[in-house]
């Protein structure tokens, strides 16, 4: 009996791996990830402008520039440079001008990001093997809902990564306390990302509510997060070891690197969804 259970478990595990590999090898996922990357590139700079402007209405916008180094390890050097230069350009504008760009930047970022979310929804439907049955308005509500959720996550991230450290230093707390707070804020960010991905796997596809299956969604979200970290590290190492990359694309090298990083990030999310779909099919969890 025990041997049969072990063999059955191995067979199910292999089925999950086979299902995910089939999905990953499919050309459709590359198209979906490419669309998401394109709209992410269109939305990232307006979003940066709007968020830094919003932050500058309350605090010093230059603080964001100083704390940008915190995300340097997660981005390829060229991608980091282009984002940092854009951030410097935003901060160099007067605070009065920044305040005028909040509304415009948010509108442009919302429209572009919502297009990317719609491409992500289409990818979720493909992974879960369902057809879009929701009405036009309901689908848009879901798309803009996740877009707003993403913006809120970015705002909270800025508060945790920028405003919180500054406030803690003003209180002149011991270094040990500052280190503990640093661990807590990164844990909070990681938890929020996993919760966001779990909600994405649950509500983005056009399928009826399922009883349970939350465990498989959490597992898929964790795998997406781990794959994103590994792919970011791998791509960053690749670009740093092959400086000829910039010579191939010339002045567009930094933009190409940023877009590839968006592509890999989107692909990591889609693979996590494929793992979730496989776990639901073969393990019913």
N, C-alpha and C positions, 0 to 999 in steps of 0.2 A: 504493500500500500504506500509506504513512504517513498519507495523507488518510483512508483507510478506518479506520485505528486511531484517529485523532483523532475522527472522527464516531461510532465505536463507543463511545469513552470518554465523549463528550458525552451520547450516548443513555443510557448506564448511569447517569451522574451525574444526569440529569434523572429517570430512573426511581427512583433513590434518594430524590430530593427529593419526587417525587410520592407515593411510598410513605409517607414520614414525614408529609407534609401530610395524607394521608388518615387516618393514625392519630391525628394531633393534632386534626383536626377532629371525630373521633368522640366522641360523648357519653360512651361507656363510660370513656374515660381520665379524664374529669372526675369521674366517680363514684368511680373507684379512688383518684384523688388526694385527693378529699374524705374518703374513709374513712381513708386514711393520715394526713391532717392531723388528723382527729378523735382518733385513738388517740395520735398524737404529742403533742397537747395534754394528753391524760389522763396521759401518762407523764413529761412534761418536769419537772413539779414534784416528784414523788416521786424521780425520778432525780437532780435537783439536791440534794435533801435527803440522799439516800444518799451521793452522791459527795463532797459537802462534809463530811458526817459522817465518811466514810472518810478523807478528807484530814486532818480535824481530829484523828484519832486519832494521827497521826504528826507533823504540822506545825501551824502556826497557821491555823485556818480563815479568819481575817480576811484572809489573803494572797490568797485567791480573790476576795474582794470588791475588793481593790485592783487586781487584774489584769483585772477584768471589762471595763475600758475597752478592752482589746485587741480585743474582738469588737464594739464599739459601731458601727463603720463597716459591719458586715455585716448589721445588724439595723435595721428601722424604729425610730424614736425611741420610739413607744408600746410596741412589743414589748420593746425594751431596758429601758424603765422598769419594766415589770411583772416582768421577770426579775430586775432589779437589786433591786427592793423585796423580792421573795421571798428573794433571797440575803441581804439585810440582816437579814430576819427570822430566817433560819436561823442566821446567824453570831451574832446576839444571844442565842441560846439557850446555856446553859452547855455546856461540853464533855462533861460527864457525860451530860446529856440527849441530846446529839448522838450519842453512842456507842450509845444505845439505839435510835436511829432507823435505823441502818444496815440491819439485817435487814429491818425492815418496809418501808422505802423501796425497797429492792432488789426485794422480792417484788412490790409494787404496780407498780413501774416495769417489771419483767420481764413481768408479765401483760399490762399495757397495751401495751407496746412490741411484744410478740410478736403481739398482734392486728393492730397496724399492719404488721408484717412479713408476716403472712399476706395482708393486703390487697395488699401490694406483690408477693407471689408470684403472686396472682391476676392482677395487672396484667401481670406478666412473661409469664404463660401466654397472656394475651390478645394481647400485642404479638407474641410468637413464634408465634402461631396453633397452640397445642398445648392439649390437654385434660389436666387433672390425672389422672395414672394411678398416682401413688405412694400407698402405703398411708397410713392415718391417722397411724400412729406415725412413719413416715419423714418425712412432711410436717412434723410437729411438731418432729422432730429438726432439720430444716433451718431452720425458723422460729426456734426457740430458739437454734440455733447462730449465726445471723446476729444475733439479739438480744444474745447474749453478746459476739459480736464487736464490735457497736456500743458496748456498755458499755466494753469494753477500749479501744476507740478513744477514747472520752471520757476514760477514766482517763489514757491516755498523753497526750492533749491537755492535760489539767490539769497533768501533770508537766512537759511541754514549755513551756507558756505561763506557769505559775505557779512551780513549784518550781525549774526550771532557772535562770530569771533571778535569783531570790533567791540561789541557790547561787553563781552567777557573781559577783554583787556582793560576797558575803562573801569571795571570793578576791581582791577588789580588782584585777581585771584591767583592762588599758587599754580605753578606750572603743572603739577600732578592733576589738579582739577581741570585745567585747560585740556590736557591730554585725554582725560576721561570724557569730557564734553565732546571732543573731536571724534572719539569712537562712537559715541551715542548718535551724533548727527549723521555720520556715514551709515550707521545701522538703520536710522530712520529713513534716509534716502533709499537705501537698498530695499527696505520693507515696502516703501511707497511704490517703487518701480514694480516689485513683484505683485503687489495688490492691483496696480494698474493693468499689468499684463493679464492677470487672472480675470479681471472684469472684461478686458478686451476679448479673451477667448470665450467668455460666457455670453456677451451681448452683441458682439460684432457680427457673427455669422447669423444668417437668416434661418434659424431653427427654433423649434419649440423648446420651452424650458425643460431641462432634464432634472430628474430627481437625483440628488447626489452629484457625483462626478466632479465635485469641487477639489478633491484630492488630486485627481489627474490634471486639473487646470493649474493648480499650484505647482505640481511637478513640472509641467510644461513651461510655466513662467520662470521657474528657477533655472531650467535648462536654457531657456532663451537668454537669461541674464548672464549665465556662465559662458555661453557661446559668444555673446557680445563682447565680454571681457577678453576671451581668448582670441577672437577674430581681430579685435582692436589692437591687442598686443602683437599678434602675428603680422598684421598689415603694417603697423608702425615699425616693427623690426625689419620687414622686407624693404620698405621705402628707405629706411636709414642705411641699410646695407647696400642698396643699389641706387646711388646718386644719379645714375644715367636716366632714371625715371623722368626727372625734370628736363633733361636734354631732349627726350623724345617728344614731350608735349610743349616744350618752350614756356612761354609766359602763362599758358593755361595749365601748367603742371599742378599748381596748388589747388585750382578749382577741380581738376580731375581727381586729385587725391581726396579732396573733401567729398566729392560725389561718390567715389568708390567706398569711402567709409560709411556714408549713408546707405549705400547698397548692401554692404555687409551687415549693417545694423538691422536693416529691414529683413534680410535673409535669416538672421538669427531669430527674429520674432516669428517668422513663418515656420521655421523648423521646430520651434517650441510648440507651435500650434499643431504641427503634424504629430509630434510625440503625444500631445494631449488627445488628439483624435484616435491614435493607435491604442492608447491605454483605455480609452472608453470602449473601443470595439472588442479588444481582446481580454481585458481584465474587468470591465464593467465597474470602474471606480471613478 
